Amino acid sequence: MPRLILSFCLLLPLTALVAAQQYDLVLESGRVIDPETGLDGVRNVGIRDSKIARISTEALSGRHVVHARGLVVAPGFIDLHQHGQEMESQRVKALDGVTTALELEIGAPDVGQFLKSKEGHSLIHYGTSASHVAARAKVFGAPLPAEVIGLHAGIPEILPKSGPATDQAATPEQIEAMRQRLRAELDAGGLAIGMGIQYTPGATRLEVIDMFRLAAERKLPVYTHARSAGRVEPGSAIEAVSEVIGAAAVTGASLHIVHINSTCLRDSLECLAMVEGARARGLDVTTEAYPYIAGMTAVNSALFNPGWREKLGIDYGDLVLPDTGEHLTKQRFDELHNSSVTHWVLIFANTQEVVDNVIPNPLVMIASDGAVGHPRNAGTYSRVLAQYVREKGTLTLMNAIRKMTLMPAQMLERSTSAARQKGRLQEGADADIVVFDPQTIGDRSTFEKPMEPSVGVCYLLVAGTVVVDEGKIVPDVFPGRAVLGPGRAGASGVH
């Protein structure tokens, strides 16, 4: 009997030890890549309670095991510039390897409403900046509606139509009212101040600086679409980039210039040299790009105020309606530009040579500017991996992953400490993980079929929950959580 008791006692701690080492999920024998530590090797990854609990060369035991031999296991991609927040867009983002997609360029019109509408209903993580554009429209008596219907249902209407609210200069009292609105939006959980200066041409240089001052006061960054594009002076892309770098310099605010390829076009490398020079002199300036030659925006926005053809170096026929493929004429453009209904239009203003030079630049992180109607919504990340890593060889796999994970996570750290657990594949990090086949991953979306999902993403984990399983979306799981700015009462970052 004593021997039996002794055996039973020895068995108890052994059983407890095995249970302690049992993981919720194990990714087995994949090529694990972590851009922060430089890890690139075959490992087993154990997931427990939404976190990466173990990375090991030794076998791990899990309730569920994914055999990842021959596949890349990397941090989930972080998109800092995603307009389409409805479920249709979330699904194609997930199949493109994205685990966090944030509306930071311009921001949702109402931060609190945006966050509430997505709670418990999101496939991937979400968040937004506080919108200067929306605050300005509200102060001018033309508030933006929270949502639109039709093709872009579920996407906040972030761009005001051309008119007094976009084109007129604000009084000092109106600027202060904007700042009060933005303070409230930051208190509601906004991650930054989002600006679309090209869409509010009436905003004076002083108004822009005042918004940067507010960001600096809150120790938060400004994400901005610069004032203008093209080469025509005054109003060139060089001037526009100079304006926001100058605003960052005089206020101390961190600055993120969105889609530098789309703003600077043929002068993109000159604009990148300006960013590099600013950084070399101690300014906190970052930027991003997407791998397509066409942009997309609202045809009745202030971007198309008189003189747009000369500034952009294009004509009416370079504008294409995404839902029909129709190339515009002057008559059709005038009709749509003067419409009270928002119409989106593709803008073919760039060259492949420019894009091919911008994407590999070490200063550039990848962000999609995604919304329904443009292939970048569904294909940005797979396209970079297919074209620039596998086909052109201008990026290493490690550097491509760095641009999609660690660099945006480090930018996001300026808004929330929770971002330190993202963009890495390390023990203790969030279990936001993409598992893809490096030989087959690629985009399938085109300008004719912009919502065609990418291929090659085999598995996707969001907070440890599998949302893509063997290349297919898992139904009825919504693990996406809000990424919150520090103003939210009691916010620790991600909820």
C-alpha positions as a printed Julia matrix, in Angstrom:
495×3 Matrix{Float64}:
   0.0    0.0     0.0
   2.75   2.59    0.86
   4.39   1.92   -2.53
   1.03   2.53   -4.28
   0.57   5.82   -2.42
   4.11   6.88   -3.33
   3.5    6.08   -7.0
   0.28   8.07   -6.95
   2.02  11.04   -5.34
   4.74  10.98   -7.97
   2.12  10.82  -10.7
   0.31  13.97   -9.55
   3.12  16.5   -10.19
   3.96  14.78  -13.49
   0.34  15.16  -14.62
   0.33  18.79  -13.51
   3.57  19.41  -15.44
   2.14  17.93  -18.64
  -1.03  20.02  -18.22
   1.06  23.16  -17.71
   2.91  22.48  -20.96
  -0.26  21.81  -22.92
  -0.87  24.75  -25.29
  -4.17  25.87  -26.81
  -2.57  25.69  -30.25
   0.82  24.67  -31.59
   2.25  25.8   -34.91
   4.62  22.96  -35.71
   7.86  23.05  -37.73
   7.23  26.33  -39.56
   9.88  28.8   -40.72
   9.52  31.33  -37.91
  10.51  34.91  -38.76
  10.79  37.73  -36.22
  12.04  41.03  -37.67
  13.04  42.53  -34.33
  15.43  39.78  -33.2
  16.32  38.59  -36.69
  15.13  35.05  -35.95
  14.68  33.04  -39.15
  14.58  29.32  -38.46
  12.42  26.25  -38.04
  10.63  26.42  -34.69
   7.52  25.23  -32.89
   5.24  27.97  -31.53
   2.93  27.38  -28.55
  -0.12  29.64  -28.11
  -1.96  30.04  -24.83
  -4.59  32.62  -23.74
  -4.16  34.85  -26.83
  -0.38  35.11  -26.32
   2.71  33.46  -27.77
   3.74  31.35  -24.78
   6.67  29.36  -26.2
   8.97  29.29  -29.22
  11.17  26.21  -29.27
  13.12  23.75  -31.35
  11.68  21.03  -29.11
   8.31  19.35  -29.75
   5.35  21.06  -28.05
   2.03  19.56  -27.04
  -1.18  21.33  -27.98
  -4.9   20.73  -27.97
  -4.78  21.74  -31.62
  -1.72  21.35  -33.85
  -1.13  23.09  -37.18
   1.53  21.44  -39.33
   3.44  24.39  -40.81
   6.4   22.63  -42.44
   7.44  24.57  -45.54
   5.35  27.59  -44.49
   6.43  30.95  -43.1
   5.18  31.82  -39.61
   5.34  35.61  -39.12
   3.7   38.37  -37.09
   0.31  39.35  -38.5
   0.5   42.32  -40.84
  -0.47  45.74  -39.41
  -2.22  48.13  -41.79
  -2.1   51.71  -40.5
  -4.18  53.01  -43.41
  -7.4   51.08  -43.97
 -10.63  52.89  -44.82
 -12.86  49.89  -45.51
 -13.9   48.68  -42.06
 -17.01  46.68  -43.01
 -17.0   42.88  -42.88
 -16.47  42.4   -46.62
 -13.21  44.34  -46.4
 -12.17  42.59  -43.19
 -12.45  39.21  -44.9
 -10.16  40.14  -47.79
  -7.74  41.8   -45.36
  -7.54  38.56  -43.35
  -6.85  36.55  -46.5
  -4.09  39.07  -47.26
  -2.45  38.33  -43.88
  -3.64  41.41  -41.99
  -4.49  41.05  -38.28
  -4.8   44.78  -37.42
  -6.34  47.38  -39.78
  -6.6   50.97  -38.56
  -8.27  54.09  -39.99
  -5.49  56.57  -39.22
  -5.0   58.74  -42.31
  -8.11  60.86  -41.8
 -10.06  59.01  -39.13
 -13.68  58.09  -38.51
 -16.03  61.07  -38.0
 -17.07  59.91  -34.51
 -14.51  57.84  -32.57
 -16.92  56.64  -29.87
 -19.58  55.59  -32.36
 -17.01  53.84  -34.54
 -15.6   51.82  -31.65
 -19.03  50.91  -30.3
 -20.28  49.74  -33.7
 -17.4   47.3   -34.09
 -17.23  45.86  -30.58
 -17.8   42.11  -30.76
 -18.32  42.25  -34.52
 -14.78  42.43  -35.89
 -12.72  39.71  -37.52
  -9.48  41.66  -37.01
  -8.24  44.41  -34.67
  -9.45  47.96  -35.37
  -8.98  51.58  -34.29
  -9.06  55.14  -35.58
  -7.51  58.57  -35.31
  -9.44  61.71  -34.35
 -10.45  63.38  -37.61
  -9.49  67.0   -38.24
 -11.45  66.82  -41.49
 -14.63  65.8   -39.65
 -14.07  68.34  -36.87
 -13.68  71.07  -39.48
 -16.82  70.01  -41.34
 -18.79  70.0   -38.08
 -17.57  73.46  -37.07
 -18.53  74.81  -40.5
 -22.06  73.4   -40.09
 -21.69  70.55  -42.59
 -21.1   67.48  -40.38
 -20.2   64.2   -42.05
 -22.67  61.32  -41.78
 -21.44  58.41  -39.71
 -22.11  55.82  -42.43
 -23.03  55.58  -46.08
 -25.19  53.1   -47.95
 -24.71  51.24  -51.22
 -21.33  50.15  -52.55
 -19.45  51.46  -49.52
 -21.98  50.46  -46.85
 -20.44  50.33  -43.41
 -17.56  52.63  -44.35
 -17.66  56.0   -42.54
 -17.92  58.93  -44.94
 -14.57  60.45  -44.13
 -14.29  63.0   -46.97
 -16.38  66.18  -47.14
 -17.68  67.33  -50.51
 -16.05  70.39  -52.02
 -17.64  73.56  -50.63
 -17.32  76.21  -47.91
 -16.39  73.66  -45.23
 -13.41  72.57  -47.32
 -12.43  75.75  -49.15
 -12.89  78.6   -46.68
 -10.34  79.74  -44.12
 -11.39  79.27  -40.49
 -11.55  82.05  -37.91
  -9.51  81.75  -34.7
 -12.75  80.85  -32.9
 -13.51  78.08  -35.4
  -9.97  76.69  -35.07
 -10.38  76.57  -31.29
 -13.72  74.79  -31.72
 -11.97  72.2   -33.91
  -9.34  71.68  -31.24
 -12.03  71.18  -28.59
 -13.76  68.61  -30.78
 -10.47  66.78  -31.38
  -9.69  66.73  -27.65
 -13.02  65.01  -27.06
 -12.32  62.52  -29.87
  -8.92  61.7   -28.39
 -10.57  61.23  -25.0
 -12.92  58.72  -26.67
  -9.97  56.54  -27.73
  -8.52  58.18  -30.84
  -4.97  57.01  -31.56
  -3.69  60.19  -33.21
  -4.85  63.25  -35.1
  -5.72  62.38  -38.69
  -5.55  65.08  -41.36
  -6.39  65.18  -45.04
  -5.04  68.61  -45.87
  -5.6   68.2   -49.61
  -9.3   67.7   -48.86
  -9.47  70.91  -46.75
  -7.54  73.41  -48.91
  -9.04  76.31  -46.95
  -7.02  75.27  -43.91
  -4.27  77.86  -43.49
  -0.71  76.96  -42.58
  -1.45  78.28  -39.09
  -4.52  76.03  -38.75
  -2.33  73.04  -39.66
   0.3   74.07  -37.11
  -2.39  74.47  -34.45
  -3.51  70.87  -35.03
   0.09  69.69  -34.75
   0.36  71.67  -31.49
  -2.62  69.77  -30.1
  -1.0   66.46  -31.08
   2.23  67.5   -29.38
   0.28  68.56  -26.3
  -1.17  65.03  -26.1
   2.15  63.42  -27.09
   0.43  61.75  -30.04
   1.35  61.66  -33.74
  -0.26  63.31  -36.73
  -1.1   61.09  -39.7
  -1.61  63.24  -42.76
  -2.42  63.31  -46.42
  -0.31  66.27  -47.55
  -1.76  69.41  -49.1
  -1.0   68.8   -52.76
   0.62  66.56  -55.36
   2.48  67.07  -58.61
   5.22  69.45  -59.71
   3.42  72.75  -60.38
   4.62  75.55  -58.07
   3.13  76.86  -55.88
   1.37  73.77  -54.64
   3.86  71.06  -55.53
   4.36  67.82  -53.63
   7.76  69.09  -52.49
   6.09  72.15  -50.98
   3.38  70.0   -49.37
   5.89  67.68  -47.72
   7.92  70.72  -46.59
   4.8   72.12  -44.92
   4.11  69.1   -42.7
   7.78  68.5   -41.88
   7.96  72.17  -40.88
   4.85  71.81  -38.7
   6.44  68.81  -36.98
   9.68  70.76  -36.47
   8.07  73.81  -34.84
   5.64  71.84  -32.63
   7.55  68.68  -31.74
   4.71  66.41  -32.89
   5.53  63.06  -34.48
   4.57  62.98  -38.15
   3.48  60.14  -40.43
   3.09  61.07  -44.11
   0.66  58.67  -45.76
   1.12  57.09  -49.23
   4.2   59.07  -50.24
   4.11  57.35  -53.64
   0.63  58.72  -54.32
   1.39  62.24  -53.09
   4.82  62.75  -54.6
   4.42  60.72  -57.83
   7.49  61.36  -60.03
   9.21  63.21  -57.17
   8.76  60.37  -54.68
  12.49  59.79  -54.26
  13.04  63.5   -53.62
  10.3   63.43  -50.99
  11.89  60.39  -49.38
  15.2   62.25  -49.29
  13.39  65.04  -47.41
  12.05  62.53  -44.89
  15.53  61.07  -44.5
  17.02  64.53  -43.95
  14.4   65.41  -41.34
  15.05  62.16  -39.47
  18.8   62.71  -39.61
  18.25  66.02  -37.82
  16.21  64.5   -35.01
  12.65  64.9   -36.27
  10.23  61.98  -35.82
   8.96  61.6   -39.39
   7.84  58.32  -40.98
   6.06  57.33  -44.16
   4.36  54.51  -46.08
   3.44  53.37  -49.6
   1.25  50.9   -51.46
   2.28  48.86  -54.54
  -0.11  50.2   -57.19
   0.11  52.87  -59.88
  -3.43  54.21  -59.36
  -4.98  55.97  -56.4
  -8.66  56.33  -55.53
 -10.72  59.1   -53.95
 -14.07  60.89  -54.06
 -14.56  62.73  -57.36
 -16.64  65.46  -55.69
 -13.98  66.2   -53.06
 -11.81  69.31  -52.93
  -8.9   67.36  -54.43
 -10.59  68.05  -57.77
 -10.9   71.81  -57.31
  -9.95  73.78  -60.46
  -6.34  73.23  -61.54
  -6.2   69.51  -60.64
  -5.26  68.41  -64.16
  -2.26  70.73  -64.27
  -1.13  69.79  -60.74
  -1.39  66.03  -61.29
  -0.27  66.06  -64.93
  -3.29  63.98  -66.02
  -6.57  64.5   -67.88
 -10.19  63.43  -67.57
  -9.56  60.11  -69.32
  -7.11  59.09  -66.56
 -10.05  58.97  -64.12
 -11.95  55.66  -64.07
 -15.11  54.67  -62.19
 -14.23  51.52  -60.22
 -17.65  49.86  -60.44
 -18.08  50.22  -64.22
 -14.6   50.81  -65.69
 -15.84  53.99  -67.36
 -13.14  56.52  -68.31
 -14.44  60.0   -67.62
 -14.95  62.83  -70.07
 -15.17  66.51  -69.1
 -18.96  66.35  -69.25
 -19.15  63.21  -67.1
 -16.59  64.61  -64.64
 -18.53  67.86  -64.21
 -21.7   65.88  -63.59
 -20.11  63.72  -60.87
 -18.03  66.5   -59.3
 -21.16  68.62  -58.83
 -23.22  65.72  -57.48
 -24.44  65.67  -53.88
 -23.79  61.91  -53.83
 -20.25  60.62  -53.2
 -18.71  58.91  -56.24
 -15.35  57.18  -56.01
 -12.89  57.34  -58.88
  -9.58  55.65  -59.71
  -6.75  58.07  -60.56
  -4.05  56.75  -62.89
  -1.28  59.26  -62.19
   1.79  57.21  -61.29
   4.27  54.93  -63.09
   5.44  51.41  -62.3
   9.04  52.65  -62.22
   8.25  55.07  -59.4
   6.41  52.42  -57.37
   9.22  49.9   -57.93
  11.75  52.39  -56.53
   9.63  53.41  -53.54
   8.55  50.04  -52.12
  12.08  48.69  -51.34
  13.25  51.98  -49.75
  14.21  51.27  -46.12
  12.23  54.29  -44.86
   8.96  53.01  -46.31
   6.53  50.81  -44.46
   3.64  49.11  -46.28
   0.06  50.35  -45.85
  -2.86  49.74  -48.18
  -5.14  52.83  -48.19
  -7.75  50.11  -48.7
 -11.43  50.52  -49.52
 -13.94  48.73  -51.73
 -13.32  49.53  -55.4
  -9.5   49.4   -55.48
  -7.41  46.19  -55.64
  -5.13  47.48  -52.86
  -7.94  46.67  -50.4
  -7.53  42.93  -51.0
  -4.05  42.5   -52.42
  -1.45  44.91  -50.99
   0.53  42.6   -48.7
   0.48  39.49  -50.89
   1.44  41.65  -53.87
   4.56  42.94  -52.09
   5.58  39.39  -51.16
   4.91  38.03  -54.65
   6.39  40.85  -56.72
   9.19  42.38  -54.68
  10.4   39.33  -52.74
   9.76  36.37  -55.03
   9.77  37.85  -58.55
  11.88  41.02  -58.59
  14.13  40.12  -55.65
  14.41  43.76  -54.57
  13.33  42.92  -51.02
  14.43  40.1   -48.75
  11.64  38.2   -47.03
  12.86  39.53  -43.67
  12.79  43.15  -44.83
   9.37  42.79  -46.45
   7.97  41.36  -43.21
   9.66  44.15  -41.23
   7.86  46.75  -43.39
   4.51  45.06  -42.73
   4.86  44.28  -39.02
   7.62  45.76  -36.88
   7.79  49.19  -38.53
   4.05  49.88  -38.26
   4.0   48.45  -34.72
   6.8   50.83  -33.72
   4.86  53.72  -35.27
   1.79  52.63  -33.33
   3.81  52.62  -30.1
   3.68  56.43  -30.25
  -0.05  56.05  -29.53
  -0.31  52.99  -27.26
   2.07  50.85  -25.27
  -0.01  47.81  -26.28
   1.66  48.0   -29.7
   4.87  46.73  -28.11
   3.23  43.31  -28.08
   2.43  43.47  -31.8
   4.56  43.19  -34.91
   6.84  40.66  -33.24
   6.95  36.89  -33.08
   8.37  36.46  -29.6
   7.38  34.83  -26.34
   4.95  37.12  -24.55
   3.79  38.89  -27.72
   0.18  38.89  -28.88
  -0.75  35.79  -30.86
  -1.54  37.77  -34.02
   0.15  35.49  -36.53
   0.09  34.83  -40.27
   1.15  31.48  -41.73
   1.71  31.61  -45.49
   3.29  29.7   -48.34
   6.17  31.81  -49.72
   6.04  29.97  -53.03
   2.37  30.63  -53.78
   1.35  33.75  -51.9
   0.11  36.4   -54.3
  -2.58  38.95  -55.05
  -5.52  38.16  -57.33
  -7.36  41.48  -57.1
  -7.38  43.66  -60.2
  -8.88  47.0   -61.19
 -11.64  44.99  -62.92
 -12.13  42.61  -59.95
 -10.87  44.6   -56.95
 -12.28  42.34  -54.21
 -10.75  39.08  -55.46
  -9.04  37.56  -52.37
  -5.32  36.87  -52.26
  -4.01  33.31  -52.18
  -1.27  31.69  -50.11
  -2.32  32.7   -46.58
  -2.94  29.28  -45.06
  -3.69  30.28  -41.47
  -4.31  33.53  -39.63
  -4.53  33.95  -35.86
  -6.05  37.03  -34.27
  -5.53  37.14  -30.48
  -4.86  33.41  -30.63
  -8.12  32.61  -32.43
  -7.92  30.99  -35.86
  -9.78  33.19  -38.36
  -8.28  31.68  -41.54
  -8.02  27.89  -41.57
  -6.45  26.14  -44.57
  -7.0   29.26  -46.7
 -10.66  29.78  -45.77
 -12.35  32.25  -43.45
 -13.65  30.58  -40.29
 -17.36  31.5   -39.89
 -18.82  33.23  -36.85
 -15.62  34.15  -34.99
 -14.98  37.79  -34.08
 -11.79  38.06  -32.0
 -10.88  41.55  -33.22
 -10.41  44.08  -30.44
 -10.17  47.87  -30.31
  -6.73  49.43  -30.31
  -7.25  52.49  -28.11
  -5.36  55.71  -27.59
  -4.3   56.84  -24.12
  -7.22  59.27  -23.74
  -9.77  56.52  -23.22
 -10.51  56.36  -19.49
  -8.93  53.23  -18.03
  -7.56  52.22  -21.43
  -4.58  49.9   -21.41
  -4.35  49.87  -25.19
  -6.1   46.82  -26.62
  -9.39  45.61  -25.17
